[in-house]
């Protein structure tokens, strides 16, 4: 059974790419100073301290509904005043 040339080239290039990924880069390994390498891990904090608490969806939707109703009433009063002024 013979393989086609493009398939052979594809397999060869994949093999070379895989071998290149296994190489060691000494300049990457030497970037950490001994102090950083021997440093303690930072303390773990509870998520509640890191992320601010968000309002509950019920409270947020109630506040949004209240704001929209107030805006609607204000616009309705303004429209009524404009209708009275043009009549």
C-alpha positions as CSV (number, residue, x, y, z in Angstrom):
1,X,0.0,0.0,0.0
2,X,1.5,3.4,-1.0
3,X,0.7,6.7,0.7
4,X,0.2,9.9,-1.2
5,X,2.9,12.5,-1.0
6,X,0.6,15.2,0.7
7,X,-0.4,12.7,3.5
8,X,3.3,11.9,4.1
9,X,4.2,15.5,4.3
10,X,1.4,16.2,6.7
11,X,2.4,13.4,9.0
12,X,6.0,14.5,8.9
13,X,5.2,18.2,9.7
14,X,2.9,17.1,12.5
15,X,5.7,14.9,13.9
16,X,8.2,17.8,13.7
17,X,5.8,20.2,15.4
18,X,5.2,17.7,18.2
19,X,8.9,17.3,18.8
20,X,9.4,21.0,18.8
21,X,6.8,21.3,21.5
22,X,8.8,19.0,23.7
23,X,11.9,21.2,23.8
24,X,13.0,22.9,27.0
25,X,13.4,26.7,26.9
26,X,16.1,27.6,29.4
27,X,15.4,31.3,29.3
28,X,11.8,30.7,30.5
29,X,12.9,28.5,33.4
30,X,15.4,31.1,34.7
31,X,13.0,34.0,35.0
32,X,12.1,33.3,38.6
33,X,14.5,34.6,41.2
34,X,15.4,32.3,44.1
35,X,13.3,34.6,46.4
36,X,10.2,34.2,44.2
37,X,10.9,30.5,43.9
38,X,11.0,30.1,47.7
39,X,8.2,32.5,48.5
40,X,5.2,31.4,50.5
41,X,1.8,31.1,48.7
42,X,-0.5,34.0,49.2
43,X,-3.3,33.4,51.7
44,X,-6.6,32.2,50.3
45,X,-9.5,34.5,51.0
46,X,-13.3,33.7,51.0
47,X,-15.0,34.8,47.8
48,X,-17.3,37.1,49.8
49,X,-14.4,39.3,50.6
50,X,-13.2,39.4,47.0
51,X,-16.4,40.0,45.2
52,X,-18.9,42.7,46.4
53,X,-22.3,41.4,47.1
54,X,-24.9,42.1,44.5
55,X,-28.5,42.9,45.4
56,X,-31.0,40.0,45.1
57,X,-32.9,39.9,41.8
58,X,-36.2,40.5,43.6
59,X,-34.9,43.6,45.2
60,X,-33.3,44.9,42.0
61,X,-36.4,44.3,39.9
62,X,-38.6,46.0,42.5
63,X,-36.3,49.0,42.4
64,X,-36.3,49.0,38.6
65,X,-40.0,48.8,38.5
66,X,-40.4,51.6,40.9
67,X,-38.0,53.8,38.9
68,X,-39.8,53.0,35.6
69,X,-43.2,53.7,37.1
70,X,-42.0,57.1,38.5
71,X,-40.6,58.0,35.0
72,X,-43.8,56.9,33.3
73,X,-45.9,59.0,35.7
74,X,-43.6,62.0,35.1
75,X,-43.8,61.6,31.3
76,X,-47.6,61.2,31.5
77,X,-48.0,64.4,33.5
78,X,-45.8,66.2,31.1
79,X,-47.8,64.9,28.1
80,X,-51.0,66.0,29.8
81,X,-49.6,69.5,30.4
82,X,-48.6,69.8,26.8
83,X,-52.0,68.7,25.6
84,X,-53.6,71.3,27.9
85,X,-51.3,74.0,26.6
86,X,-52.0,73.3,22.9
87,X,-55.8,73.3,23.4
